């Protein structure tokens, strides 16, 4: 992982795994998509907030229902959002190839455990 500034971040290709960063504080994990043309803005797919819904009201309803009743919430990891924050001093924790490979292996282990539990 490395920490980069906004200028460097905007040079990175779509598919870059990152989190916004302030010294010693990370925000949600996301995948960078295309930059918006002629601005300091970009599109991204959020990993945590990838809830399949049509509006923020629907998202809040799904979250509330799950909290109260333990129901599953559908996820959609193809959803993209526009950042739109325009903070020139924003920093980013950018995950490198080796980091992503380690994460994939960790997730595979999690998937193996979930598969075992489903068979029980």
C-alpha positions as CSV (number, residue, x, y, z in Angstrom):
1,X,0.0,0.0,0.0
2,X,1.2,3.5,-0.6
3,X,-0.2,7.0,0.2
4,X,-0.7,9.4,-2.7
5,X,-2.1,12.9,-3.2
6,X,-5.0,13.8,-5.4
7,X,-2.8,14.6,-8.5
8,X,-1.2,11.2,-8.4
9,X,-4.5,9.5,-7.6
10,X,-6.2,11.0,-10.7
11,X,-3.4,9.5,-12.8
12,X,-4.2,6.0,-11.6
13,X,-6.2,3.7,-13.9
14,X,-9.8,2.5,-13.4
15,X,-9.8,-0.6,-11.2
16,X,-7.4,0.8,-8.6
17,X,-8.4,-0.3,-5.1
18,X,-8.1,2.6,-2.6
19,X,-9.4,4.3,0.5
20,X,-9.5,8.0,1.3
21,X,-6.9,8.7,3.9
22,X,-6.1,11.2,6.6
23,X,-3.1,10.6,8.8
24,X,-3.8,7.3,10.5
25,X,-7.5,7.3,9.5
26,X,-9.0,5.3,6.6
27,X,-12.4,5.7,5.0
28,X,-14.4,3.0,3.2
29,X,-12.7,0.7,0.6
30,X,-13.5,1.6,-3.0
31,X,-12.6,0.8,-6.6
32,X,-11.7,3.8,-8.8
33,X,-13.6,4.0,-12.1
34,X,-13.2,6.7,-14.8
35,X,-12.1,10.3,-14.0
36,X,-14.6,13.0,-14.9
37,X,-13.3,15.0,-17.8
38,X,-11.5,18.3,-17.0
39,X,-12.2,18.2,-13.3
40,X,-10.6,16.8,-10.1
41,X,-13.4,14.3,-9.8
42,X,-13.9,10.6,-10.6
43,X,-16.4,7.7,-10.3
44,X,-16.0,4.8,-8.0
45,X,-17.6,1.6,-6.7
46,X,-17.9,1.6,-2.9
47,X,-17.3,-1.9,-1.3
48,X,-19.2,-1.3,1.9
49,X,-22.1,0.7,0.6
50,X,-22.8,-1.4,-2.5
51,X,-26.4,-2.0,-1.5
52,X,-28.7,-2.8,-4.4
53,X,-31.4,-0.1,-4.2
54,X,-33.0,2.7,-6.2
55,X,-32.8,5.5,-3.6
56,X,-31.3,6.5,-0.3
57,X,-34.7,6.1,1.3
58,X,-34.8,2.5,0.1
59,X,-31.3,1.9,1.4
60,X,-32.2,3.2,4.8
61,X,-35.3,1.0,4.8
62,X,-33.3,-2.1,3.9
63,X,-30.7,-1.4,6.6
64,X,-33.4,-0.7,9.2
65,X,-35.3,-3.9,8.3
66,X,-32.1,-6.0,8.4
67,X,-31.1,-4.5,11.8
68,X,-34.5,-5.3,13.3
69,X,-35.2,-8.7,11.6
70,X,-31.8,-10.0,10.5
71,X,-32.8,-10.1,6.9
72,X,-30.3,-10.2,4.1
73,X,-29.6,-7.1,2.0
74,X,-28.9,-7.5,-1.7
75,X,-25.5,-6.2,-2.8
76,X,-24.5,-4.8,-6.2
77,X,-20.8,-4.3,-6.7
78,X,-21.3,-2.8,-10.2
79,X,-22.9,0.4,-8.8
80,X,-20.8,3.5,-9.4
81,X,-21.0,6.9,-7.7
82,X,-19.4,10.2,-8.4
83,X,-17.0,11.4,-5.7
84,X,-17.7,15.2,-6.1
85,X,-15.8,16.3,-2.9
86,X,-13.2,18.4,-4.7
87,X,-10.7,18.5,-1.8
88,X,-7.3,19.5,-3.2
89,X,-5.4,18.2,-0.1
90,X,-7.2,14.8,-0.1
91,X,-4.8,11.8,0.4
92,X,-5.4,8.2,-0.7
93,X,-4.2,4.8,0.5
94,X,-3.7,2.9,-2.7
95,X,-3.5,-0.8,-2.6
96,X,-0.8,-2.4,-4.8
97,X,-0.9,-5.6,-6.7
98,X,0.5,-7.7,-3.8
99,X,-2.0,-6.2,-1.4
100,X,-4.9,-7.1,-3.7
101,X,-3.6,-10.6,-4.2
102,X,-3.5,-11.1,-0.4
103,X,-7.0,-9.7,-0.1
104,X,-8.3,-12.1,-2.7
105,X,-6.7,-15.0,-0.9
106,X,-8.2,-13.9,2.4
107,X,-11.6,-13.6,0.7
108,X,-11.2,-17.1,-0.8
109,X,-10.6,-18.4,2.8
110,X,-13.8,-16.7,3.9
111,X,-15.7,-18.2,1.0
112,X,-14.5,-21.6,1.9
113,X,-15.7,-21.2,5.5
114,X,-19.1,-19.9,4.3
115,X,-19.4,-22.9,2.0
116,X,-18.8,-25.3,4.8
117,X,-21.4,-23.6,7.0
118,X,-24.0,-23.8,4.2
119,X,-23.4,-27.6,3.9
120,X,-23.9,-28.2,7.6
